[in-house]
Amino acid sequence: MMTWHLRTRSLHCAEQPLVMGILNVTPDSFSDGGRFYSVDRAIDQAVRMEDQGASIIDIGGESTRPYSSPVSAEEELKRVIPVLEGLQGRIHIPLSIDTSKASVARAALDLGAEIVNDVTGLSGDPEMLPLVVARQPGVCVMHMQGTPQTMQDAPQYDDVVEDIAGLLRERLDACTAAGLDPRHVALDPGIGFGKSHEHNLRLVRSMQAFASLGQPLLVGHSRKGFIGKLLGDSTIERTFGTLGVSLALALAGVHILRVHDVRETVESLRTFCACLPTSNQTPQEALAARRESRSGSLLRNTQ
């Protein structure tokens, strides 16, 4: 069993992937920008996602879609702080703050956030790594080539899987050398962040390669462009295509799936698990065994 240690508690990733619900408190995110921009609607959506089976809510106040414009820390705080305050006592699952700014992460941790999810891999703000070392929250270190403003301008790799695995290892080593407990670190290969369509497909097909890093693996694939391209559909809905990728990632041993459609994902995983051949095992044990065998039993014990 893989355990991800957070600021004050732990998440156990054993039977099937945990679901991280996306809550974009922005007017311009690529899929749901503006839907939850008001504080009341954002709070209601967070509560709804918990009821639907989410294990984590990831709250973000700045769009990181391709070619998006950055916002100031002040604007980001203005968007997320009222939501975090409004969720006090209303939600029981861990909250994650999706930010690359240390000042925003600090304020969110002060309001009870358990996780910092940083698309820059803790490298975008020189104050971020010292902050998480001092506070020891759960941290998601993601890979991104370039910035949101440049990342889709002809991304290049020698070998996308080997290159990203190596870069994630370097970031993990840098974080632990600075004093961040490795049991608190999840890794994300960053689908859609500085990757072509072919790169994204290769990452999904080769996700087991990241098991050797020995950390909880988090993937945010929900509604992204490569799914629309696979379906020949330019719309941004892509719910059913996302569910297909979610099941492939579950079999590959991914521990946390970051998605917009929580209920659909939770129920798909539950029925998928129940339909696996089980012999004398429970459906949950069968899926856990398959995931472990497919990842080569390389996951490090983090208990």
N, C-alpha and C positions, 0 to 999 in steps of 0.2 A: 504494500500500500504506500502510495506517495502522499506525503503531508506537506502542505504549504503553511508555514507559520506566519501569522499576521501580527499586528501591533499588540493585541491583547488576547487573541484566540487563534485557533488553527482550523484549516479546512482539510478534510481527508478525501483524497481522490482514489476511490477503490472500485466501486461497482460499475459506474458509468461516468462519462464526463460531467463535470459541474457546468452549470449554465450561468454566464455573466450577462445580465441584461444591460443593454446600452440605453443611456438616458442623455440625449444631446440637448443641453439647454442653450441652443444657438438658433439664429435665424437662417443659417446657411449650410448646415451639414448636408452631405451629398444625398442622403436618402430620406431623412425625416426632419430636415431643418425647418424650424418654426412651429412644428407640431406641439412641442412641449416647452416653448420659449417662456410662457407665463409660469410664475411660481406655482400657482394652484394646480395647473395641468401637469407640471413636472412632478409634483408631490403625489398626485393621484396616480400617475403612471408608475412611479416607483413602488407604491403600495400594491398596485395591480400586478406588477411583475413578481413581487414577492409571493402574492397569492397564487400566481401561475406556476411557481416552482423554481424561480431563480434562486441561486445560492449567493450571488453577489450583484450589486447594482453599481455600474460604472458611470459616474457623473462627469460630463465634460462641458466646459464653457467656451471652447474655441474649436472651430472646425479645422480638421487637418486633411480635408479632401484635396486632391490635386489642384494646384493653382489657387488655393484659398488664400485670403489675406489674413495676416496675423492680427491679433487684437492685443491691446495693452493688458498688463496685469490688473489694472484697476477695473477695466471692463469685464475681464474674466471673473474677478472676485464679485463684481456686481451681479453677475449671472448665477454663480453657483452657491454663494454664501446663503442667500435666503432659502434656497432649496435644502441645503444641509441643515439649516436651523429648523426648517419646517418639518423635517423628518425625525427630529429628536423625539424619541418615545413612540414613534409611529411605525417604525420598521425594525426588524430584529436580525436580519441578515447583514453581513458586512457591506460597508460602503467603500467604494473605490473612487479616487479622484483622478480623472484623466487630464493630466497637465504636464507641461515641461517647464513650468515656472515654479521656483522654490517658494516664492511668497504665497502662491495659491495653494501649493501642497501643504505648507505650514498652517495656513488658516483652516484648511480642510481637516488636517490631523487634530488641530485644536478642537474641532467640532465633532470629533469621533470617527473620522474616516480611518479605516484599517489598512488601506492599500493605496499606493501611489503607482499609477500606470503612466509611464513616460515614453512617448513615441521616439524620443531621442536617445533612449538607453541611458538616461542619467547624465548625458554629455552636453545637453543644450544650455544648461544654466550652471555655472561653476559652483553655485551654492546648493544645488540639489543633492549631490552625493554627501557632503557633510551633514545635510539635514537628515537624510534617511539613515545615515550611520548613527547619528545622535538619537533618533526616535525609533529606529528599528521597526518600521511598518512592514507589511508585505509589499514587495516591489515587483512590478512587471517591467523587465528590461526588453525593449523591442528593438529590432533592427530596422533602420531606414537608410536608404542611400540618397543623400542630398537632403533637401528640405521639402515641405509640402509645395512650395512655389517652384521647385526645380526637379522633383524626384521622378517625374514621368517624361523627362526630356532624354529619351534614348538611354535608359539604364543598361549598364554593362557589367558582366561578371565573367571570370574565367570558367568557373563552375558554380552555379548559383547555390547549390546545396552545400558544397564544401566551403565556399567562401563565407556564406552566412553562418554556418556552424562555427567556423574559425573566429569570425568577428564576435559572435555571441560569447564564445569561450573567453576571448580577450576582455570583453566587458565584464563578464562574471568574475574573472581573476582580478580585474582592477577594483571592482566593488568589494570583494572580499579582502583584498590587500588594504583597502581603506578602512576596514572594520565592520562592513555590513555582513551580518550572519548569513551564510549561504542558504540556510534553511528558510530564509525569508524571500528568496529570489525565485521568481518564475521567469521563463524566457519565451519570447514571441518572435518568430521569424519575420513578421511584418508583411504579410500578404497584402499586395496593393501599394506598398510604400517603397517606391523605387524599383518596381519589378514590371516586366512586360507580361503579356498574356501567357507566353510560353514559360516564363520564370515562375509565375503563380501556379500553373499546372504542375510543373516539375516539383515545386515545394510540396504541394498537396500529395502527389504520388510518392514522394520520398520522405514524408514526415517522420518515419521511423528512424531516419538517420540522426535526428536530434535527440533521441533517447540517450545516446552516449554522453550527453552533457550532464545527465544525472539530476536535472531540475524539473519541477512542474512545468509542463508545456502548455502555453495559452495561445490560441489562434483566433484572430478576428477576421473572418472571411465573409461576414454577413452582407448579402445584397451587393457584393462588389462587382466591378465591371467584367472580370473574367467569367463570372457566372452568366451574365447577360450575353456575353460573346459566345459561350458554349451553347446557349439556348437559341442564339440568333435573334435575341430580343433586346432592344435598346432601352426598354423601360427600366425603372429603378425598383420595381416591386420585388421580383426575383426570390420570393419566399420559398417556392417549391424547389428551385435550384439550390438555394442555400441549405435546405433540409437534406438534399442528397449529399452535398459536400460534408455536412455535419456528420452523417453516418459513416462516410469514408474516413473522416478524421477520428471518429470514435474507434473504429477498428484499427487505426494506425497507432493508437495509444495516447492521443491527445487528452490532457487532463481537464482543461477548461475551454469552453467554447463561448466566445463573445458574440452575442447575437441581438438583433432587434426583436425577433419574434419568439418570445420566451415560451409561451404555452405550446406553440407548434413544435418547437425544438424539444421541450421536455417530454411531450407525449410521443413524439417520433422515437426518441431514444428509449423510452419505456417499452413501447410495443416492439421495437427492433430487438431489444434485449430479450423480451419474453418469447420471441419467435426463433431464437438461436437454438440449435441442437444442444441439449443439456445433459444427456445421460442421467446420472444421479445428482447432477448439480442443480442448484437453483439458477434461474435465468441470469441473475446478477453475478453469480459465481462464474458462470460460463463466459459472460462477456469480459469479466475481469481476467479470467485465464487466457482468453484469446488476446486481449490487449497486452498482457504480460509476455506471451509467447511471441507476438509480432514485434514487440520492442526489444526482443533478444534478452530479456531479463537484465538489462543494463542500467535500470534506474537505481540510483543510490538510495539506501535507506536513510530517510531524513527524520526519523523519530528520535 
